[in-house]
């Protein structure tokens, strides 16, 4: 993932140290993978700040809502109740 993020910053002529990232992650992403992602983005890329958030929460934020029900259809179907930004 670090290579993709680096390519995006380079293509936009932006310095990663000057920006923060919001990373949308699936619910099934385990803690070890999350920790590795955070380490790679901070240490390897040098981003200023980072927010990891679940895709379902970000979907609600896109509609200016913090509570609701998100139906996630992908490899499987998940119905996720979210209250005040927490699933």
N, C-alpha and C positions, 0 to 999 in steps of 0.2 A: 504494500500500500504506500509505503514511503516514496517509492519511485513515481507513482501516479501523482501524489500530492506535490512532489518536487517539480514534475513536468508542468502541472497546472500553474504553480507559482512562476516558473520560468517563462511559460507561454504568455502570462499576463504581465511580465516584467515587474513582479512584486517580490519583496524580500520577506521570507517567512518570519523573521524575527520581529517584524513590524505588525503582524496580524495574528489574530486568534482563529481557531477552527471550531466548528460545530460538526461533530461526527455522528452520523445516524447509524445506529447499530441494531442488529436483530436481537430479539429477546433471548435466543439460544446461545449468544456469545458468552463463553465461560470467562471467569475472572482472570485466569492465567493469560488468555488471549487479550483481554482488555488491558491488563498490566503491560504486556509486551507492546501493544499498540501505543499506549501512553508514553512508554520509555522511548520507543522509536521516534515518535513525533517530537518529543521534547529534546532528547539527546541527539538524535540523528539529523533532524531537520531544523530544530531550534525555534519552533513556533512559540509565540509569546504567551498564549493561553489556549486552553483546550476544554471543550465540553463534550462529554459522551452522553448521548441521550438515545432512548429507544425510539425506533421508527414510529411507533404508534403515538407516543407523546408528541413528537414533532408534527405528525399529521394533524393532531388537534390544534396545536399552536398555529398551524397554517390557516386555520379557520377562526383564529382569535378566541379559542376556547381552551380551558384547562381541565374540564371534566366532560366526559361523554363515553360513548362506546365506539370502539374501532373494530371493524371486521377486517382482518388481515388474511388475504387469500394468496397463497404462494404454494410451496411444497405441501403445506397442509393449511387448514383453515383454523384461524384463531379468532375468538371473539374476546376482546379485551376491555373490561371496564376500567376507566381511568378517572380518578377523583383528585382534583387539585394537582394535576401533573404527575401523579404517582400511579403506576400500574400494579 
